[in-house]
Amino acid sequence: MTARLEQFAEQRPNAKGQPCPSWQVRWIALLAVFTCSVVTTGWTAAEAPRRPNVLIITTDQQRVDAASVVGNPWLKTPNLDRLASQGVYFTKSYCSYPLCSPSRASLHTGRFPHEMGVDHNNMAIRPGIPVSGELFRDAGYEAAYAGKWHCPAVYPTEGIPGFQVLNRTTRQGKLARDVDAATIEAAIDFLKQPRQKPFYLVVSLINPHDICLPAGEASPLLEQIWQRYGPTAGIELPPLPPNFKLADNEPAWLGQRRPKHPDWDESQWRRYIYAYYRMVEDVDAQIGQLLDAVKEIGAQNNTLIVFTSDHGEGLGCHQWTGKMMFFDAEAAVPLIVSWEGVTPTRIDREHLVSTVDVLPTICDYAGIKPPSDVRGQSLRPIIENPGAPWRGFVVSEIAHTPALGRSFMVRTARYKYIRLAQANSEPVELLFDMEGDPAELNNLAGKTDMRPVLEEHRRILEQWREATGEKSNPVQPSPKPARPQKQRAKKAT
Ligand SMILES: [Ca+2]
């Protein structure tokens, strides 16, 4: 991967528009990292760098655009906005796999799911691959984890390598917000304990995952969900997304796998979107309690806070609900890196970043050397200097059955290439111009004049598969049969 990234870095032009030779790119990168470290943190050669506390906050199923700070007028997230006001919010940010367990495994190892044997939900990270808690514990941090884990157990009943597990709550028929309240409480109790070491705390919240209930999960909680999150009479509902209407030439693959809601009319779809945003607001308020606690213990100037989510939510885009697809709705996730008084402040709509980058990033700020074979890269160089050399693509994957293999997404600066595996047939290919067609409706894969772009993306994918060992890691069988999906959601009440 590193070799591939450097190869793409070599294609970056210099200030005169001429390609930079690789030695020049590496030298500039080293210089930029060194210079920015000195300037931003104020370290001098005589001072040992002070290690920050590290706090990772994750939500479950939160779209990259589900925050008011990035311009979404249909919800208010004052606490994510507050966090972003002290750091960088990446919007070209993609999960490694738009599903819970594989994405979370990448977050805590910096590797792709196929490297760890986490091809489906409820699978464990392959033994011998260091988890973030182990790295931080071994570096002298007090490492603790509160909330959902899912690698393999949803709640870490058997512990997590390297971490002190702070709560062992389960859903037990509760709304996500009530489970999240217990997680926040456990995390705040931990924060308020006296300690000699810096802390590394992960707070893993569930909302807005409760949107899965009105999308069709059979649950006795459905009525409570609509009572809490449903619209009151006369309130303005969010509009349908611009890509609600399906493309005329949409591949059959999508129609076969799309969650079905044949009884939903426009009003029901808009109520669904409305309820989702209320769930995001609920979890935002709980994140606010956590941020307040960091301030209360006087750690806000010495704590690096990272916020992200495991995957997005269709929310009606392409009439999709849930995850397991590569449109931006499902595969793009918010990523905020924030250290009050240290990180610059901006919304970064340029750099392509991935879940696998989080581990190298927090290690970089904490002065910890990550394992040499992690796939992600520290974001610190581009946080501190947006002009620093950076990669030209990110990849996301989805595993099917061992026989069917995997589907992939390659996102480059301008385009998105999706390759969907299908049985007994060539894969389905999609190619979107993300500048001219951000709604991802106009598939360019069959256009003659786009052939060179298509082939370039095929080549990137094949090189990535080779470099990351994808081909030598066949898909593992799912540990349990997929839960029968109830296709018809009940009408809102
Ligand atoms: Ca999830």
Residues whose N, C-alpha, C, O or C-beta is under 5 A from the ligand:
A	BS01	CA	D60 Q61 C100 D310
